[in-house]
Amino acid sequence: IVTDWRGLGIYGAVAGGILALWLYCRANKLSLIRWLDIGAPGLILAQGIARWGNYFNQELYGIPTDLPWGLYIEPAYRYPELANFERFHPLFLYESLWNLAVFAVLIWLARRGPKLLEGDLICLYGIGYSVGRFFLELLRPEAWNLYGIRTANLVALAIIVVCGGIMVYRRKAVRRNRKDTEENPGVVAS
């Protein structure tokens, strides 16, 4: 039923990195959430830079286009069904620019933005990266599918919902604790 898994490599790499970080934090009695927040801006920056490898490999290009910035792909690297086209959307460039923009937002929020809760930066990374990835997947000529739906789009939507849900839940919990503390000033909130 899963016909193609291309494009999910970064999600697996991030999950593997989080698992390794969890093991390290657990062994050294460190806060996983704090370290995920610390790493989130660097992760998205690295992704933005790494996408340029796709340019040199002539991969991660989109559907054919006649836009002035269309990317020429050599015939040997074209998908067989697109062999008669020469210029394609440079998805690697779109994703690189998106990732660099998300990086800038994360850095701004971490340094000068509104007060964030611990764990917000990693959640915002998940949301920011996944929003860009969701739309870029729509321009891919070939995509892995699960029951006819682009697998990367399903994963991106799931990450957006989970990260957004975590942020909303945590803010409600903070407000609830604040309200309980105000109503019962002698009781210390846990």
Stockholm file with secondary structure:
# STOCKHOLM 1.0

chainA/1-190         IVTDWRGLGIYGAVAGGILALWLYCRANKLSLIRWLDIGAPGLILAQGIARWGNYFNQELYGIPTDLPWGLYIEPAYRYPELANFERFHPLFLYESLWNLAVFAVLIWLARRGPKLLEGDLICLYGIGYSVGRFFLELLRPEAWNLYGIRTANLVALAIIVVCGGIMVYRRKAVRRNRKDTEENPGVVAS
#=GR chainA/1-190 SS CBCCCTTCHHHHHHHHHHHHHHHHHHHHTCCHHHHHHHHHHHHHHHHHHHTHHHHHHTCSCCSBCCSTTCEECCGGGSCGGGTTCCEECCHHHHHHHHHHHHHHHHHHHHHTSSCCCTTHHHHHHHHHHHHHHHHHHTTCSSCCEETTEEHHHHHHHHHHHHHHHHHHHHHHHHHHHHHHHHHCTTSCCC
#=GC SS_cons         CBCCCTTCHHHHHHHHHHHHHHHHHHHHTCCHHHHHHHHHHHHHHHHHHHTHHHHHHTCSCCSBCCSTTCEECCGGGSCGGGTTCCEECCHHHHHHHHHHHHHHHHHHHHHTSSCCCTTHHHHHHHHHHHHHHHHHHTTCSSCCEETTEEHHHHHHHHHHHHHHHHHHHHHHHHHHHHHHHHHCTTSCCC
//
